[in-house]
Amino acid sequence: MSVFPRWRSIRTLVRTTLRYKLLLLVLFPTLLAMPATLGLTIYWFNSFTRDNLFLKVKSDLAVTRHAFGQMQQDHATALQRLTDSYSFRLLLTNGDARGLQNELKSLIDEEGFTFVHLTDELGNWLYEESLGSRGSSKPSPLTNRAMRGRPSAALEVFTPDDLQREDPALIERMRVPLADEPERAYEDRTMVMRAVYPIRDFGGQILALLDGGIALNRNNTIIEELRDRVYGPATLPSGGVGAIALLLDNVRIGTNLTIGQQDTALGTYVSTEIRDKVLGEGSTWVARDLVGQQWYISAYQPVFDADGQGIGMLQSSILEAPFRNAHYRAAALLLLIFIGVIALATWVVLRGARSIFKPIEQMANLVRATQAGVDRRMGKIDSQDEIGELAVQFDSMLDLLQRRNHEISRAAEQLEAKVEDRTRELEQKNTDLERTVSLLRETRQQLVMAEKLASLGQMAAGIAHEINNPTAVIIGNLDLLVAELGDAANSVHGEVDMIIQQVDRIRYIVDGLLQFARPSSPSDNTDIENVNINRTVKDTLVLVRHAVEKGETTVHVQLDATRTVRIRRYELQEVLINLLLNAARAVSAGGVIEVITADWEQQGVVISVKDNGVGIAPEKLGRVFDPFYTTDTRHGTGLGLSVSYGLIRRYGGEITVESELHRGSVFQVWLLEEPVLADQRVGAEDFGENYTDRRRNHERDYI
């Protein structure tokens, strides 16, 4: 009967006193959760430590594999250095067998090779007859690759017969005694790190092969070097042991693993599970591994021969005991810290709990709910002190904050709409500005060209007038001189013809200058006719046939134009002759020139002259239409393209050029079906901009 009154008394205290409420709320979960939390923490710590050990040994295996591959590459590089050395080349050229063998012996001593031979493509040893040694190397895919010019390095398995080829003493040296194997006492196969490097003459032909190999059975030097690279200073805890093993099939043929105080694990086997997982499936195996009487954390990975066949494994291991001891010490320390922290936290919570705990917790929950977007308030609380007043003010603040958020949202929506409008306006203005800048740039280029043509035209007229009179006098007096000399002029007939040819050349240049200086009036439409573009192209090809055939050039013609254009036929023919002659001079023997005509949308016709010649450098491309500028100083005067450009522009057309150095050039003549003569042209706003855009769009489609 005394139990129930006591229970009722405790219950009353808990319901009426905040101190006991907090005591129950804090101590009960703490006492209940502490064992579970401690157990989970220890379990997590054990798993974390184990996973870290597995991750470390797996990482160590990757480093081991990289170091092992680097060693293979280093030995292949050693062969390359020897073949590239001047002394070796000189000995090989002179056929000095003794000197070559000395070089090979030095390489064996310095790099640790088990054997190095000079062989032919069949593997027969070269330059060893004088030493009383004749033989051949083991056939290998590495030899075949080297004969195709590919230096190769890989692992191979040598049988006792293969070792007999090299040195009978190797058979005994490479034997590995097997542990716990009643049916077989020794592993007499040998894993060899082999490299074959081709030796070329100065013409690139393969003279011989340099074949070298390192036997890995019982090769402590290789194992120790790998161990030092992987498990250097400060990589293991105090007392930690890192070990490397190389396995042939499932037998350790080289290792620093120990199974006792002094005995190594050489000749021991790995389990069938490991062998099937690593060699059977080609996977990496990481787990605890019992070697002798000691547990290791080991990782195994397959190694392959030159044909990609798994022949063994590479093992990286760390002794488990030092890590396990360190783990136990850390776990004990963690347990003590955990108990101390729990005790301290319980004391602090009990000492710091007051009547404000619950309202503050409610406020914290309210803050989190508000952050999550939930509209909630503190409401009325059973407290008349500062906490109660704070709760009321807190609700007021949330109401104000909600109103401000609504206002900010409306303002943000309005601002976003304004930004979108401004962005669209700016994009439109940028587009208009880019179009205007492009038009101004093209107009400026045309004005500069027109100014050049005008200035040079005036100068050309004066030069042509001054040159014509002396040339006429020269021809007249030369004819008179020949007539006066009669038969006596036969002895200088060649010189007279040369003078006439040079005077004709002067006249040709002068005629070009005059034509450049006095083009026909832009408004004069005399002789303008409807010209069949395809027929004009055919007639022009007949005129330049001699120049084209002289260079053994092939001309491909594709005449797809169906429209006629109004133009002076002889002027268009002059433009085509200039373009075809330039193309014929640009191509080498056997080159190709393509002439293509096509309709230019609803505007007119485009004529393309394309060659696969030397092309024009980018820095020279902008000057090809300048008067007197030429890239062919042997034949050109520099007037052909400038005159052609002026003729086409006179009819409102355009000549464009694209060129790539050493790939060829393409000139395109754009002709309007109905010409727009100089005094009939409209402004850039009405014609130039639309004309340029249409021509560029068609040019992209055409190309």
C-alpha positions in Angstrom: 0.0 0.0 0.0 2.9 2.3 0.5 4.1 2.2 -3.1 1.0 3.9 -4.7 1.1 7.0 -2.4 4.9 7.4 -3.3 4.1 7.0 -7.0 1.4 9.6 -6.8 3.7 12.0 -5.0 6.3 11.6 -7.7 3.7 12.1 -10.4 2.5 15.3 -8.7 6.0 16.6 -8.5 6.6 15.9 -12.2 3.3 17.6 -13.3 3.7 20.7 -11.1 7.4 21.3 -11.0 9.4 22.2 -14.1 12.7 21.1 -12.5 11.4 17.5 -12.3 10.0 17.7 -15.8 13.4 18.6 -17.2 15.0 16.0 -15.0 12.8 13.3 -16.4 12.9 14.6 -20.0 16.7 14.9 -20.0 17.8 11.9 -17.9 15.4 9.3 -19.2 16.4 9.7 -22.9 20.1 10.1 -21.9 20.1 6.9 -19.9 18.1 5.1 -22.5 20.1 6.3 -25.6 23.6 6.2 -24.1 24.2 2.4 -24.4 22.7 2.3 -27.9 24.6 5.3 -29.1 27.8 4.0 -27.6 27.3 0.6 -29.3 26.5 2.3 -32.7 29.5 4.5 -32.3 31.9 1.6 -31.6 30.3 -0.4 -34.4 30.8 2.6 -36.8 34.3 3.1 -35.6 35.2 -0.5 -36.2 33.6 -0.4 -39.7 35.3 2.9 -40.4 38.7 1.6 -39.4 38.3 -1.6 -41.4 37.1 0.3 -44.4 40.0 2.7 -44.1 42.5 -0.2 -43.9 40.9 -1.9 -47.0 41.0 1.4 -48.8 44.6 2.0 -47.8 45.8 -1.4 -48.9 43.8 -1.1 -52.2 45.4 2.3 -52.7 48.8 0.8 -51.9 48.1 -1.9 -54.5 47.4 0.8 -57.1 50.7 2.5 -56.2 52.4 -0.9 -56.4 50.9 -1.6 -59.9 52.0 1.8 -61.1 55.5 1.4 -59.7 55.8 -2.1 -61.3 54.7 -0.7 -64.6 57.1 2.2 -64.2 59.9 -0.3 -63.6 59.0 -2.1 -66.9 59.1 1.2 -68.7 62.4 2.1 -67.1 64.0 -1.1 -68.3 62.5 -0.5 -71.8 63.9 3.0 -71.7 67.3 1.6 -70.8 67.3 -0.5 -74.0 66.3 2.6 -76.0 69.2 4.7 -74.5 71.6 2.0 -75.5 70.3 1.8 -79.1 70.4 5.6 -79.4 73.9 5.9 -78.1 76.6 6.9 -80.6 79.1 4.3 -79.4 76.6 1.5 -79.8 75.7 2.7 -83.3 79.3 2.9 -84.3 80.0 -0.6 -83.0 77.0 -2.0 -84.9 78.0 -0.2 -88.1 81.5 -1.7 -87.9 80.2 -5.1 -86.9 82.4 -5.2 -83.8 81.0 -8.3 -82.0 83.4 -8.0 -79.0 82.6 -4.3 -78.5 78.8 -5.0 -78.8 78.9 -7.8 -76.3 80.8 -5.5 -73.9 78.1 -2.9 -74.2 75.4 -5.5 -73.6 77.3 -6.8 -70.5 77.6 -3.3 -69.1 73.8 -2.8 -69.6 73.2 -6.1 -67.7 75.4 -5.0 -64.8 74.0 -1.5 -64.6 70.3 -2.2 -65.0 70.0 -5.6 -63.5 69.0 -7.5 -66.7 69.2 -11.3 -66.6 69.9 -11.4 -70.3 70.2 -9.0 -73.2 70.7 -10.1 -76.9 70.9 -8.6 -80.3 68.6 -10.6 -82.5 67.3 -10.7 -86.1 63.6 -10.9 -86.9 63.5 -14.6 -86.1 65.1 -14.2 -82.7 68.5 -15.6 -83.7 71.3 -14.1 -81.7 73.7 -11.8 -83.6 77.4 -11.1 -83.0 77.8 -13.8 -80.5 79.6 -16.4 -82.7 83.0 -15.1 -81.8 82.2 -15.8 -78.1 81.3 -19.4 -78.8 77.6 -18.8 -78.3 75.0 -19.4 -80.9 71.3 -19.5 -80.1 68.0 -17.9 -80.4 65.5 -16.1 -78.0 62.2 -17.5 -77.0 59.5 -16.6 -79.7 57.3 -13.8 -78.4 54.6 -11.4 -79.6 56.9 -8.7 -78.4 59.3 -9.6 -81.3 56.6 -9.4 -83.9 55.5 -6.0 -82.5 59.1 -4.7 -82.5 59.5 -5.8 -86.2 56.6 -3.6 -87.0 58.4 -0.7 -85.4 56.6 -0.8 -82.0 58.9 -1.1 -78.9 57.1 -3.4 -76.5 57.5 -4.5 -72.9 55.5 -7.2 -71.0 55.6 -10.1 -68.6 56.2 -13.6 -69.9 56.5 -17.1 -68.4 59.7 -19.0 -69.2 59.7 -22.8 -69.0 62.9 -24.7 -68.0 63.5 -25.2 -71.8 63.3 -21.5 -72.3 65.8 -20.8 -69.5 68.1 -23.5 -71.1 68.3 -21.3 -74.2 69.7 -18.4 -72.1 71.8 -20.1 -69.4 71.5 -23.6 -68.0 72.5 -22.2 -64.6 69.3 -20.2 -64.5 67.2 -23.3 -64.1 68.5 -24.0 -60.6 68.7 -20.3 -59.6 65.1 -19.6 -60.5 63.5 -22.7 -58.8 61.2 -21.8 -56.0 60.7 -24.5 -53.3 57.0 -25.1 -52.7 55.5 -25.3 -49.2 52.9 -28.0 -48.4 53.0 -29.5 -51.9 53.7 -33.3 -51.8 53.1 -33.8 -55.5 55.5 -31.1 -56.7 58.6 -29.9 -54.8 59.5 -26.9 -57.0 58.0 -24.2 -59.1 60.4 -24.4 -62.1 58.6 -21.9 -64.3 60.0 -18.3 -64.2 58.2 -15.0 -64.7 60.3 -12.6 -66.8 59.9 -8.9 -67.3 60.9 -8.7 -71.0 61.3 -5.8 -73.4 62.2 -5.8 -77.1 63.3 -2.6 -78.9 63.8 -2.2 -82.7 67.1 -0.8 -84.0 66.8 1.3 -87.1 69.3 2.6 -89.6 69.3 6.2 -90.7 66.8 5.4 -93.4 64.3 4.1 -90.9 64.8 0.4 -91.8 65.0 -2.1 -88.9 68.5 -3.6 -88.7 68.1 -5.8 -85.6 66.2 -6.1 -82.3 67.5 -5.5 -78.8 65.9 -8.2 -76.5 66.3 -8.0 -72.8 64.7 -9.6 -69.8 64.8 -9.7 -66.0 63.9 -12.9 -64.2 61.5 -12.1 -61.3 61.7 -15.4 -59.4 63.5 -14.9 -56.1 64.4 -11.4 -57.2 64.6 -9.6 -53.9 66.0 -6.4 -55.6 62.8 -5.9 -57.5 60.6 -6.7 -54.4 62.6 -4.4 -52.1 62.5 -1.6 -54.6 58.7 -1.9 -54.9 58.4 -2.1 -51.1 60.5 1.1 -50.7 58.4 3.0 -53.3 55.1 2.0 -51.8 55.8 1.8 -48.0 58.2 4.7 -47.5 58.8 6.6 -44.3 55.8 7.7 -42.3 53.4 5.6 -44.4 52.8 3.1 -41.6 52.2 3.4 -37.8 54.9 2.4 -35.3 55.6 -1.3 -35.7 53.7 -1.5 -39.0 54.9 -3.8 -41.7 54.2 -3.4 -45.4 54.9 -6.3 -47.8 54.9 -6.9 -51.5 54.5 -10.2 -53.2 54.7 -11.3 -56.9 52.8 -14.5 -57.7 53.1 -16.9 -60.7 49.7 -18.4 -61.0 48.9 -18.8 -57.2 52.5 -19.3 -56.0 54.5 -16.5 -54.4 57.8 -16.4 -56.4 59.1 -13.2 -54.9 58.0 -11.5 -51.6 59.1 -10.0 -48.3 56.1 -11.4 -46.5 57.3 -13.4 -43.4 55.7 -16.4 -41.8 58.0 -16.5 -38.8 60.8 -14.6 -37.3 63.1 -15.1 -40.3 61.3 -17.3 -42.9 59.7 -15.6 -45.8 56.5 -16.7 -47.5 58.4 -17.6 -50.7 56.7 -20.7 -52.3 53.5 -20.4 -50.4 50.1 -20.6 -52.0 47.1 -18.3 -51.9 43.6 -19.8 -51.3 41.5 -21.1 -54.1 39.0 -18.4 -53.4 41.5 -15.7 -54.1 42.8 -17.5 -57.2 39.4 -17.9 -58.7 38.4 -14.3 -58.0 41.6 -12.7 -59.3 42.8 -14.9 -62.1 39.4 -16.5 -62.9 37.4 -13.2 -63.0 40.2 -10.7 -63.4 39.0 -8.7 -60.4 40.8 -7.1 -57.5 40.5 -8.9 -54.2 40.8 -7.1 -50.8 40.2 -8.8 -47.4 42.0 -10.2 -44.4 44.6 -12.8 -45.4 46.2 -15.4 -43.2 49.9 -15.9 -44.2 51.6 -18.5 -42.0 50.4 -17.6 -38.6 49.9 -13.9 -39.1 46.9 -11.9 -40.3 47.5 -9.4 -43.0 45.2 -6.9 -44.8 45.9 -7.9 -48.4 44.9 -6.8 -51.9 45.5 -8.9 -55.0 45.4 -7.8 -58.6 46.0 -9.9 -61.8 49.1 -9.4 -64.0 49.0 -10.2 -67.7 51.4 -11.4 -70.4 51.8 -9.8 -73.8 48.7 -11.6 -75.1 46.5 -10.3 -72.3 46.4 -13.6 -70.5 46.4 -13.6 -66.7 49.7 -15.3 -65.6 49.9 -14.3 -62.0 49.1 -11.7 -59.3 50.5 -8.7 -57.6 50.0 -8.5 -53.8 50.2 -5.6 -51.5 49.7 -6.3 -47.7 50.0 -4.6 -44.4 50.4 -6.5 -41.1 47.1 -6.2 -39.2 48.4 -6.4 -35.6 49.8 -2.9 -35.3 46.6 -1.4 -36.7 44.5 -3.6 -34.5 46.4 -2.5 -31.4 46.1 1.1 -32.3 42.4 0.6 -33.0 41.8 -0.9 -29.6 43.6 2.0 -27.9 41.6 4.5 -29.9 38.3 2.7 -29.1 39.1 2.7 -25.4 40.0 6.4 -25.5 36.8 7.1 -27.5 34.7 5.2 -24.9 36.2 7.2 -22.0 35.7 10.5 -23.9 32.1 9.5 -24.7 31.3 8.6 -21.1 32.9 11.9 -19.9 31.1 14.0 -22.4 27.7 12.4 -21.6 28.2 12.9 -17.9 29.3 16.5 -18.4 26.4 17.2 -20.8 23.9 15.8 -18.4 25.2 17.9 -15.5 25.2 21.1 -17.7 21.7 20.4 -18.9 20.4 19.7 -15.4 22.1 22.8 -14.1 21.0 25.1 -16.9 17.4 24.0 -17.3 14.9 26.6 -16.4 11.3 27.5 -17.1 12.3 29.2 -20.4 13.3 25.8 -22.0 10.0 24.8 -23.4 8.9 28.2 -24.8 12.3 28.7 -26.4 12.1 25.2 -28.0 8.7 26.2 -29.4 10.2 29.4 -30.8 13.0 27.3 -32.4 10.5 25.0 -34.0 8.5 28.0 -35.2 11.7 29.4 -36.8 12.4 26.2 -38.6 8.8 25.9 -39.8 8.9 29.5 -41.1 12.1 28.7 -43.0 10.3 25.7 -44.5 7.5 27.9 -45.7 4.9 26.9 -43.1 2.7 29.7 -41.8 2.6 29.1 -38.0 2.4 31.3 -34.9 3.4 30.8 -31.2 -0.2 31.6 -30.0 -1.0 31.9 -26.3 1.4 30.3 -23.8 1.0 29.6 -20.1 3.6 32.2 -19.1 3.1 35.7 -17.8 6.8 36.6 -17.6 9.2 38.0 -20.2 8.9 34.8 -22.1 5.2 35.3 -22.6 5.7 38.9 -23.7 8.5 37.7 -26.1 6.1 35.1 -27.6 3.5 37.9 -28.3 6.1 40.2 -29.9 7.5 37.2 -31.9 4.0 36.6 -33.4 3.7 40.3 -34.2 7.1 40.3 -35.9 6.1 37.2 -38.0 2.9 39.0 -39.1 5.0 42.1 -40.2 7.5 39.8 -41.9 4.7 38.1 -43.9 3.4 41.5 -45.1 6.9 42.6 -46.1 7.4 39.3 -48.0 4.2 39.8 -50.0 5.3 43.4 -50.9 8.7 42.2 -51.9 7.3 39.4 -54.1 5.0 41.9 -55.9 7.9 44.3 -56.4 10.1 41.5 -57.6 7.5 40.4 -60.2 7.2 44.0 -61.5 11.0 44.4 -61.6 11.4 41.1 -63.5 8.8 42.2 -66.1 10.6 45.5 -66.5 14.0 43.8 -66.9 12.5 41.5 -69.6 11.2 44.5 -71.5 14.5 46.3 -71.3 16.4 43.2 -72.3 14.2 42.8 -75.4 14.8 46.4 -76.3 18.5 46.1 -75.8 18.7 42.9 -77.9 16.8 44.6 -80.7 19.1 47.7 -80.6 22.2 45.5 -80.5 20.9 43.6 -83.6 20.3 46.9 -85.4 23.7 48.3 -84.3 25.5 45.2 -85.6 23.7 45.4 -88.9 24.5 49.1 -89.2 28.2 48.6 -88.3 28.5 45.8 -90.9 27.0 48.0 -93.6 29.2 50.9 -92.7 32.3 48.6 -92.8 31.4 47.3 -96.2 30.5 50.8 -97.5 33.8 52.2 -96.2 35.8 49.4 -98.0 33.9 50.3 -101.2 34.6 54.0 -100.8 38.3 53.4 -100.2 38.5 51.2 -103.3 36.6 53.8 -105.4 39.0 56.5 -104.2 42.0 54.4 -105.1 40.6 53.6 -108.5 39.8 57.3 -109.2 43.3 58.6 -108.1 45.2 55.9 -109.9 43.0 56.3 -113.0 44.0 59.9 -113.3 47.6 59.0 -112.9 47.3 56.1 -115.4 45.8 58.4 -118.0 48.8 60.7 -117.8 51.3 57.9 -117.8 49.6 56.2 -120.8 49.6 59.4 -122.8 53.3 60.0 -122.2 54.3 56.4 -123.0 52.2 56.0 -126.3 54.1 58.7 -128.2 57.6 57.2 -127.7 56.4 53.7 -128.5 54.8 54.9 -131.7 58.1 56.6 -132.7 60.0 53.4 -131.8 57.8 51.2 -134.0 57.8 53.7 -136.9 61.6 54.1 -136.9 62.1 50.3 -136.4 60.0 49.6 -139.5 61.9 52.2 -141.5 65.2 50.8 -140.3 64.3 47.3 -141.4 63.1 48.5 -144.8 66.3 50.5 -145.3 68.5 47.5 -144.3 66.7 45.1 -146.5 68.4 41.7 -146.5 71.1 43.0 -144.3 68.6 43.0 -141.4 68.2 39.2 -141.5 71.2 38.8 -139.2 69.5 40.8 -136.5 66.0 39.4 -137.2 65.7 37.8 -133.7 66.7 41.1 -132.0 64.2 43.1 -134.1 61.4 40.6 -133.2 62.4 40.9 -129.5 62.1 44.7 -129.7 58.7 44.4 -131.3 57.5 42.0 -128.7 58.7 44.3 -125.9 57.0 47.3 -127.5 53.8 45.3 -127.9 54.1 44.4 -124.2 54.4 48.1 -123.5 51.3 48.8 -125.6 49.4 46.0 -123.7 50.3 47.7 -120.4 49.3 51.1 -121.8 46.0 49.8 -123.1 45.3 48.4 -119.7 46.1 51.7 -118.1 43.9 53.6 -120.6 41.0 51.2 -120.0 41.5 51.6 -116.3 41.7 55.4 -116.7 38.8 55.9 -119.2 36.1 53.3 -118.5 32.9 53.7 -120.4 30.4 56.0 -118.9 28.3 54.4 -116.2 25.1 55.9 -117.6 26.0 54.9 -121.2 24.0 51.7 -121.9 25.2 51.4 -125.5 26.2 47.8 -126.3 24.5 46.5 -123.2 22.6 43.3 -124.2 21.0 40.2 -122.7 24.0 37.9 -122.3 23.7 34.1 -122.0 26.1 33.4 -119.2 26.7 29.7 -120.1 27.5 30.5 -123.7 29.8 33.3 -122.7 31.7 30.9 -120.3 32.1 28.3 -123.1 33.4 31.0 -125.6 35.8 32.3 -123.0 37.2 28.8 -122.3 38.1 28.5 -126.0 40.1 31.7 -125.8 42.2 30.6 -122.8 42.4 26.9 -123.9 46.1 27.3 -125.0 47.1 28.7 -121.6 45.2 26.1 -119.7 46.5 23.1 -121.8 50.0 24.4 -121.6 50.0 23.8 -117.8 48.3 20.3 -118.2 45.4 21.7 -116.2 42.0 20.0 -116.0 38.9 22.2 -116.3 35.6 21.0 -114.9 32.6 23.0 -116.0 29.1 23.0 -114.4 26.7 25.3 -116.1 23.5 25.5 -114.0 22.5 29.2 -114.6 19.1 29.6 -116.4 18.9 33.4 -116.3 20.5 36.0 -118.7 22.0 39.3 -117.5 22.2 42.6 -119.2 25.9 43.6 -119.6 28.5 44.3 -122.3 29.5 40.8 -123.4 33.1 41.7 -124.2 33.6 43.3 -120.7 32.2 40.2 -119.0 34.5 38.1 -121.2 37.5 40.2 -120.2 36.6 39.6 -116.5 36.4 35.8 -117.0 39.7 35.7 -119.0 41.5 37.5 -116.1 40.0 35.0 -113.6 40.8 31.9 -115.7 44.4 33.0 -116.5 45.0 33.8 -112.8 43.7 30.3 -111.9 45.8 28.6 -114.6 48.9 30.4 -113.2 48.1 29.5 -109.6 47.8 25.7 -110.2 50.7 23.4 -110.7 50.9 20.7 -113.4 47.9 18.4 -113.2 45.9 20.9 -111.3 42.1 21.4 -111.4 40.0 24.4 -112.3 36.3 24.4 -111.7 33.9 26.9 -113.4 30.4 26.9 -112.1 27.4 29.0 -113.0 24.2 29.2 -110.9 21.1 31.3 -110.4 21.4 33.8 -107.6 17.9 33.6 -106.0 15.7 36.2 -107.8 18.6 38.6 -108.3 20.7 37.3 -111.1 23.6 34.9 -111.7 26.7 34.0 -109.8 29.8 32.7 -111.6 32.5 30.8 -109.6 36.1 30.1 -110.7 37.7 27.7 -108.2 41.3 26.3 -108.3 43.4 24.0 -106.1 46.5 26.1 -106.5 48.9 27.8 -104.1 46.2 30.0 -102.6 46.6 33.5 -101.2 48.0 34.3 -97.7 45.5 35.9 -95.3 47.5 39.1 -95.0 47.5 39.6 -98.8 43.8 38.7 -99.4 42.6 42.2 -98.7 44.8 43.7 -101.4 44.1 41.5 -104.4 41.8 44.1 -106.0 44.3 46.9 -105.6 45.7 48.3 -108.9 49.3 47.2 -109.6 49.2 44.7 -106.8 50.1 41.1 -107.9 51.4 37.9 -106.3 52.9 36.7 -109.7 55.6 39.1 -110.6 56.7 37.0 -113.6 53.5 37.3 -115.6 51.1 39.8 -113.9 50.9 43.6 -114.1 48.5 43.9 -111.1 45.8 45.5 -113.3 43.7 42.4 -114.2 41.7 42.0 -111.0 41.4 45.7 -110.3 40.0 46.4 -113.8 37.7 43.4 -113.5 36.5 44.6 -110.1 35.7 48.1 -111.6 33.9 46.6 -114.5 31.6 44.4 -112.4 30.9 47.2 -109.8 29.9 49.5 -112.7 26.9 47.2 -113.2 26.0 47.0 -109.6 27.6 43.6 -109.2 30.3 42.3 -106.9 33.5 40.1 -107.0 34.3 38.2 -103.8 37.2 35.9 -103.1 37.9 33.2 -100.5 41.3 31.5 -100.3 43.3 29.2 -98.1 47.0 29.0 -98.4 48.3 25.8 -100.2 44.6 24.7 -100.7 43.4 27.0 -103.5 41.1 30.0 -104.1 37.5 30.6 -105.3 36.5 33.9 -107.0 32.8 34.6 -107.4 31.2 37.1 -109.7 27.8 38.3 -108.6 25.8 39.8 -111.5 22.3 41.4 -111.3 19.8 40.3 -113.9 19.0 44.0 -114.6 22.1 46.1 -113.9 22.0 49.1 -111.6 24.3 51.6 -113.3 26.3 54.1 -111.2 23.9 57.0 -111.7 20.9 54.8 -111.1 21.9 53.3 -107.8 19.8 53.9 -104.8 21.0 54.6 -101.3 22.4 52.0 -98.9 19.2 52.0 -96.9 17.1 51.0 -99.9 19.5 48.8 -101.9 22.9 48.3 -100.4 21.9 46.7 -97.2 19.3 44.4 -98.7 21.7 43.5 -101.6 24.6 42.7 -99.3 22.4 40.6 -97.0 20.9 38.7 -99.9 24.2 38.0 -101.5 25.8 36.8 -98.2 22.9 34.5 -97.5 23.0 33.0 -101.0 26.8 32.7 -100.7 26.5 30.6 -97.6 23.9 28.4 -99.2 25.9 28.1 -102.4 29.1 27.1 -100.6 
